[in-house]
Amino acid sequence: MTKETVVEALEETALLLELAGENPFKVRAFQRGAQALGRLSEPLEVAIASGSLKALPGIGKGLFEDITTLVRTGRLPALEALREATPGGLREMLEVPGLGPKKVRALRDGLGIGSVGELEYAISENRLLALAGFGPATQAKLGATIARWKQDRGKRLLSEALPPAEALVAYLCQHLPQARVAIVGALRRRCETLSEVRLLVAGVQAEDVTAALVGAPAVEAGPDGAHLLGLRVHVEQATDATWGARLAWTTGSEGWLEAMVVHALARGLVLDARGLWRGGQQLETPTEDALFEALDLPVQAPERREDDPRLEGPVATLLTEADLQGAFHVHTSASDGTATLREMVLRARALGWRYIGISDHSEAAFYARGLSRDRIREQQREIAALNAEFDDIRVLSGIEADILADGSLDYDDETLATFDFVIGSVHSRFGQDAEAMTRRLVRALAHPRLTILGHLSGRLLLARPPYAVDMEAVLQAAATHGKAIELNANPHRLDLDWRHLGRARELGIPIAINPDAHSLEGLEDLRWGVAMARKGGLGPADVLNTAPPDVLLTRLGR
């Protein structure tokens, strides 16, 4: 075992001890031992055998025994115990430059943050400002540091990967005017998270595209090829005559392609990675429409090309961004947003929204400056003044009420009755077992004042898994009580998972696509929610906020 490996083990032990709040003298002992070992000039095994390691300042008897055990067995029991006792998310946070044990402990103890993903989400919600030592500049710097750190981690959110990939396609088309370039793979299917970027090209050789990638924005060269923000860029080849078949083949999931191959064989055709064939003769498929026509299939949107292809039967008209009239779940600087109420309304008007549902946090969310009853009345007066000022947008007064551990809602019924709508969300006690969490959500859905169940599963993509819950029981309760369920469009959440949207549609549950916006830019996150709605097969009639203002207000009972 090398000296460097032992030094790293001692340093990690010191970090985890400090994170656990251990005696500072014990922490410093491992730190001094690592520093002393780093200055050792002779081979480590020789220093142990001769006893000279004991003579080094900073290497006491206990530490000498630890180092000897590690060198001879490859194990350090104290470090193994600390690793087992420390959640993986906290250890991950220590990998971020500038996040030492003291800051990680402050984030964990003050805001309940237990992973880098949760920290990134808290930054997007402007929550670090509630902690001493985390001002606006520190919060912004930490957000930028995490972005750089994630670049080497090999996985990205859809919202992080798609815009630079689209910019890369535009760059390649500009530098290779004769080229035809398209995004394919999981990114074209709008999967929630990505581990690669795949491009299909025609009109040029793949090698020409690879060469053109050098110097492209956000592209870096690696030993295995070009990387876009840490994601490997794969370039695939097509011809103009096979473009449609190759576009479909490089887009679909494995399960979808298997179903397409079987479908083709039943019609005397062969579909493979090279194109579409009949009797050994390749058929021209210059477009995807030509491919689907040759297979006697309706054209299927890329978002729907997952493992359950549903190739037969009519294809519903899928939702588009233009179908949305407005949205709920918008936070302002009254709680943990970065923009004022007026600024949010003005941006919504500029985006063409016909209504905006303001829903700051409720009083139980003390970490997010949740609104007291007096502050609620003050905000509602501001909303009334804005409605009197503008006739092209309706500002709705709402709240994101915490669903408490027993399923009750924050605030009394009288206070809840003053809102145009109430979003109920779980923000605490994620560790309840499935039975308790299901009972909690079902009780909340039965509350007469609840309008929308917010981010149902509580997941944070690449950060926190969904909590244990009986999804079918919750969906049945929403249908029974006539409540809407949110498709949270924040790219860190995208919750309700699109895989459950089909069942919600079967039960007649209206879906509210909401941005969960904490900034002006956050209002534009609706696009990610629309992508998930399309993956789940939703049309305009399935979504609550496609209704015009007068119809919407009737549905809300206002």
Salt bridges, closest charged atoms under 4 A:
GLU12 OE1 - ARG83 NH2 2.71
GLU80 OE1 - ARG75 NH2 2.67
GLU92 OE2 - ARG153 NH2 3.36
GLU95 OE1 - ARG153 NH1 2.95
ASP109 OD1 - ARG108 NE 2.86
GLU118 OE2 - ARG464 NH1 3.51
GLU120 OE1 - LYS150 NZ 3.06
GLU125 OE1 - ARG127 NH2 2.50
GLU125 OE2 - HIS518 NE2 3.21
GLU160 OE2 - LYS150 NZ 2.59
GLU160 OE2 - ARG156 NH1 3.75
GLU166 OE2 - ARG527 NH2 3.90
GLU192 OE2 - ARG459 NH2 3.67
GLU192 OE2 - ARG499 NH1 2.91
GLU196 OE1 - HIS234 NE2 3.10
ASP224 OD1 - HIS227 NE2 3.21
GLU236 OE2 - ARG198 NH2 2.30
GLU236 OE1 - ARG246 NH2 3.38
ASP240 OD1 - ARG180 NH1 3.84
ASP272 OD2 - ARG274 NH2 2.99
GLU288 OE2 - ARG188 NH1 2.95
GLU288 OE2 - ARG305 NH1 2.62
GLU303 OE2 - ARG534 NE 2.76
GLU306 OE2 - ARG189 NE 2.97
GLU306 OE2 - LYS535 NZ 2.58
ASP308 OD2 - ARG310 NE 2.94
GLU312 OE2 - HIS263 ND1 3.43
GLU312 OE2 - ARG267 NH2 3.93
ASP336 OD2 - ARG127 NE 3.16
ASP336 OD1 - HIS331 ND1 3.75
ASP336 OD2 - HIS361 NE2 3.33
ASP336 OD2 - HIS518 NE2 3.35
GLU363 OE1 - ARG373 NH1 2.62
ASP374 OD1 - ARG377 NH2 2.33
GLU389 OE2 - ARG342 NH2 2.70
ASP392 OD2 - ARG349 NH2 2.91
GLU400 OE1 - HIS329 NE2 3.09
GLU400 OE1 - HIS331 NE2 3.15
GLU400 OE1 - HIS361 ND1 3.59
GLU400 OE2 - HIS427 NE2 3.25
GLU400 OE2 - HIS455 NE2 3.30
ASP402 OD1 - HIS427 ND1 2.84
ASP406 OD2 - ARG443 NH1 3.38
ASP412 OD2 - ARG373 NE 3.38
ASP413 OD1 - HIS447 NE2 3.10
ASP420 OD1 - ARG558 NE 3.85
GLU435 OE2 - ARG439 NH1 3.71
GLU472 OE2 - ARG503 NH2 2.74
GLU486 OE2 - HIS329 ND1 2.60
ASP497 OD2 - ARG459 NH1 2.85
ASP497 OD1 - ARG499 NH1 2.79
GLU506 OE1 - ARG503 NH1 3.05
ASP516 OD1 - HIS329 NE2 2.99
ASP516 OD1 - HIS331 NE2 3.37
ASP516 OD2 - ARG493 NE 3.73
ASP516 OD1 - HIS518 ND1 3.78
GLU524 OE2 - ARG347 NH1 3.57
ASP542 OD2 - ARG505 NE 3.09
